[in-house]
Amino acid sequence: MQQSKPPGVISRYAADTAFATYVGLLMAFLYVPIWVLIAFSFSSSRSLTWPIPGLTLDWYRKLFANEDLLTAVANSFYVAIFASLLALAVGVTAALALHQFYFPGKTLFRRLILLPITLPGIVTGISMLNMFSLMGFPLSLETVIFGHATALLGVVVTQVYARLQRLPRSLAEASGDLGATPWRTFLYVTLPNLRSAIIGAGLLSFVLSFDEIPVTFFLTGRDNTLPMYIYSTMRRGVTPEINAVGTLIVLASLILIVISVLATREKKQG
C-alpha cells in the first residue's frame, strides 16, 4: 500500500512550485520583450506583424548606412565613457576621503554627494543648464558629460565606500609596518581590493549614462545622442532600424557582463 506524503511535505512542494512559477512569470515579463525586439530586427516586413513573414539582414545594412544614427551612437559612447571616467576619478577620491579622514561636516558632505541619486533627472538637467548659462558655457557634448558625471557621482561613491567599509584596516597597517609609503599601500593593497567595486561602478555608470534622457535633453547642443535620436524617431513609430540598434545594445550589454564576471573571477583567483 502506497504511503501518502506528510502534509508538511505537500505544503512545501506547493510553496516551491508557486515560487518557481512566480519567478518564471517574472523572468518572462522581463525578457520576452527583449527577444521580441531581437526577432523583429530580423523581420523582412517593415511593419511589426506576427508571425514574422521572413528573415533578413537588410535593417542592419540600413543601420550601418544611416550616418545620423551612427553619429548618435558614437556620441553616446563618447559621453558615456568620459562621464564614467570623470565620475570614477571624483567618486573614488571622495570615497577614500570619507573613509580615511574625519573632518567637520563629514556626514553632511556624504549626504550631499548622494543627493543627485534622489533628485529627478529633470531637476538635475535644469540646474546644470542654469549653471552653464550663468557661466557662459555653450551647450555641447562636454556639458552633457559634466551633467552625467554629476548625476553618477553618488553611484560611484556608494559602491566604493561600501567596499572600503568591508576592507580590514589591518591590511593597510601591516603594509605601513613593513615600510611601505601611503602611496605604495594604496597602489598595492587598497586599490587591488577595490578593483571589482570600481569595475562594477564604472560599468553601471556607463550604462546609466548611455541611456540617460532628461539630463541630456537640457544640456545637449546640436549633437544628438542615441537615446535622443531614438526618442525623436519614435514619434513616427517604431522602425526596424531601431529594433536592430536595440539588438546590438543587448549584445554589447552581454559583453560588458562577461567582462565584469571575468574581472571579478580573476580577483577571486588571485
C-alpha positions in Angstrom: 0.0 0.0 0.0 1.5 3.4 -1.1 2.1 5.7 1.7 0.7 9.3 1.4 3.1 12.2 1.8 3.0 14.1 5.0 1.1 17.4 4.9 4.3 19.4 5.6 6.0 17.9 2.5 3.0 18.6 0.3 2.7 22.2 1.5 6.4 22.8 1.0 6.2 21.3 -2.5 3.2 23.6 -3.3 5.1 26.6 -2.0 8.2 25.7 -4.0 6.1 25.2 -7.1 4.2 28.5 -6.6 7.5 30.4 -6.1 9.1 28.8 -9.2 6.0 29.7 -11.2 6.2 33.3 -10.0 9.9 33.6 -10.8 9.2 32.1 -14.3 6.5 34.6 -15.0 8.6 37.5 -13.7 11.5 36.4 -15.9 9.2 36.1 -18.9 7.8 39.5 -18.2 11.3 41.0 -18.2 13.0 39.1 -21.0 10.3 38.1 -23.6 10.0 41.8 -24.8 13.8 41.7 -25.5 13.5 38.5 -27.5 10.6 40.0 -29.4 12.7 43.1 -30.2 15.5 40.8 -31.5 13.1 38.8 -33.6 11.6 41.9 -35.2 15.1 43.2 -36.1 15.4 40.3 -38.5 11.9 40.6 -39.9 11.6 41.0 -43.7 8.5 43.2 -43.1 8.7 46.8 -42.2 5.5 46.6 -40.2 5.5 44.9 -36.8 3.4 41.8 -37.7 3.4 38.4 -36.1 4.3 35.8 -37.2 7.3 37.2 -39.0 6.9 36.7 -42.7 10.6 36.1 -43.3 14.2 36.8 -42.1 16.5 39.4 -43.5 19.6 41.4 -42.6 18.5 44.5 -44.6 17.7 46.5 -41.5 21.3 46.1 -40.1 22.7 47.1 -43.5 20.5 50.2 -43.5 21.5 50.9 -39.9 25.2 51.0 -40.8 24.4 53.2 -43.8 22.5 55.7 -41.6 25.1 58.3 -40.9 22.9 60.3 -38.4 22.2 57.2 -36.4 25.9 56.1 -36.4 26.9 59.6 -35.3 24.4 59.5 -32.4 25.8 56.1 -31.3 29.3 57.5 -31.4 28.2 60.5 -29.4 26.6 58.2 -26.8 29.8 56.2 -26.4 31.9 59.3 -26.1 29.6 60.8 -23.5 29.2 57.6 -21.5 32.9 56.7 -21.5 34.2 60.2 -20.4 31.3 60.7 -17.9 32.1 57.3 -16.3 35.8 58.1 -16.1 35.1 61.6 -14.6 32.6 60.1 -12.1 35.2 57.4 -11.2 38.0 59.9 -10.7 36.0 62.1 -8.4 33.9 59.4 -6.8 36.8 57.1 -5.8 38.7 60.1 -4.4 35.6 61.2 -2.4 35.0 57.7 -1.1 38.7 57.4 0.1 38.4 60.8 1.8 35.2 59.8 3.6 36.8 56.5 4.7 40.2 57.8 5.7 39.6 61.2 7.2 37.4 62.8 9.8 36.5 66.4 9.3 33.7 68.8 10.3 30.6 68.3 8.2 31.6 64.8 7.0 28.1 63.5 7.4 26.6 66.4 5.5 29.2 66.0 2.8 28.3 62.4 2.4 24.6 63.2 2.2 25.2 65.9 -0.4 27.2 63.6 -2.6 24.2 61.2 -2.7 21.8 64.0 -3.4 21.9 63.6 -7.3 20.7 60.0 -7.0 17.5 61.1 -5.2 16.8 64.1 -7.5 14.8 63.5 -10.7 16.8 63.9 -13.8 14.8 66.8 -15.0 15.8 68.8 -11.8 19.5 68.0 -12.3 19.2 69.0 -16.0 17.5 72.3 -15.3 20.0 73.1 -12.5 23.0 72.3 -14.7 21.5 74.3 -17.6 21.2 77.4 -15.4 24.7 77.0 -14.1 26.2 76.7 -17.6 24.1 79.6 -18.8 25.4 81.8 -16.0 29.0 80.8 -16.7 28.6 81.4 -20.4 29.4 77.8 -21.4 27.8 76.8 -24.8 25.8 73.6 -24.7 27.7 70.7 -26.2 28.5 67.0 -25.6 31.1 68.2 -23.0 28.3 69.9 -20.9 26.4 66.6 -21.1 29.5 64.8 -19.8 29.6 67.1 -16.8 25.9 66.7 -16.2 26.0 62.9 -16.4 29.1 62.7 -14.1 27.4 64.8 -11.5 24.4 62.5 -11.5 26.5 59.4 -11.4 28.8 60.6 -8.6 26.6 59.1 -5.9 26.6 55.7 -7.6 30.4 55.5 -7.6 30.8 56.8 -4.0 28.2 54.4 -2.7 29.7 51.3 -4.2 33.4 52.2 -3.5 32.7 53.4 0.1 30.7 50.2 0.9 33.7 48.1 -0.2 36.1 50.3 1.8 33.9 49.8 4.9 34.4 46.0 4.5 38.1 46.2 3.9 40.1 45.4 7.1 42.2 48.3 8.3 44.8 45.8 9.4 45.9 45.4 5.8 47.0 49.0 5.5 48.5 48.9 8.9 50.6 45.8 8.1 51.8 47.5 4.9 52.9 50.5 6.8 54.6 48.4 9.4 56.6 46.8 6.6 57.9 50.2 5.5 55.5 50.9 2.6 54.6 54.6 2.0 50.9 55.6 1.9 51.1 55.8 -1.9 52.5 52.3 -2.2 50.0 51.0 0.2 47.2 52.5 -1.9 48.6 51.0 -5.1 49.5 47.5 -3.9 47.0 46.9 -1.1 43.9 49.2 -1.2 43.4 49.6 -5.0 43.6 45.8 -5.8 40.9 45.2 -3.2 38.7 47.9 -4.7 39.1 46.6 -8.3 35.8 44.8 -8.5 33.9 47.6 -6.9 35.5 50.2 -9.3 34.8 48.0 -12.3 31.2 47.5 -11.2 30.7 51.2 -10.5 32.2 52.1 -13.9 30.1 49.6 -15.8 26.9 50.8 -14.1 27.8 54.4 -14.7 28.4 53.7 -18.3 25.0 52.0 -18.8 23.2 54.7 -16.9 24.9 57.5 -18.9 24.4 55.7 -22.2 20.6 55.7 -21.9 20.1 59.0 -20.0 17.5 61.3 -21.5 16.3 64.0 -19.1 19.8 65.5 -18.3 20.9 65.1 -21.9 17.8 66.8 -23.2 18.6 70.0 -21.3 22.4 70.0 -21.8 22.9 68.9 -25.3 23.5 71.3 -28.1 23.3 70.5 -31.8 24.7 67.0 -31.3 22.4 64.0 -30.8 23.0 61.0 -28.6 21.4 57.6 -29.3 18.5 57.9 -26.7 17.7 61.4 -28.1 17.8 60.1 -31.7 15.5 57.2 -30.8 13.1 59.5 -28.9 12.8 61.8 -31.9 12.4 58.8 -34.3 9.7 57.1 -32.1 7.3 59.9 -32.9 6.9 58.4 -36.3 6.6 54.9 -34.8 9.0 52.0 -34.2 11.1 51.3 -37.2 13.1 48.1 -37.9 16.4 50.1 -37.7 15.5 50.9 -34.1 15.0 47.2 -33.3 18.4 46.5 -34.9 20.0 49.1 -32.7 18.3 47.7 -29.6 19.6 44.2 -30.5 23.2 45.5 -30.8 22.9 47.3 -27.5 21.7 44.0 -25.9 24.7 42.3 -27.4 27.0 45.0 -26.1 25.5 44.7 -22.6 26.1 40.9 -22.6 29.7 41.6 -23.5 30.1 44.1 -20.6 28.6 41.5 -18.2 31.1 38.8 -19.4 33.9 41.3 -18.9 32.7 42.1 -15.4 32.4 38.5 -14.4 35.9 37.6 -15.8 37.4 40.6 -13.9 35.8 39.5 -10.7 36.8 35.9 -11.2 40.5 37.0 -11.7 40.2 38.9 -8.4 39.0 35.9 -6.5 41.6 33.5 -8.0 44.3 36.0 -7.1 
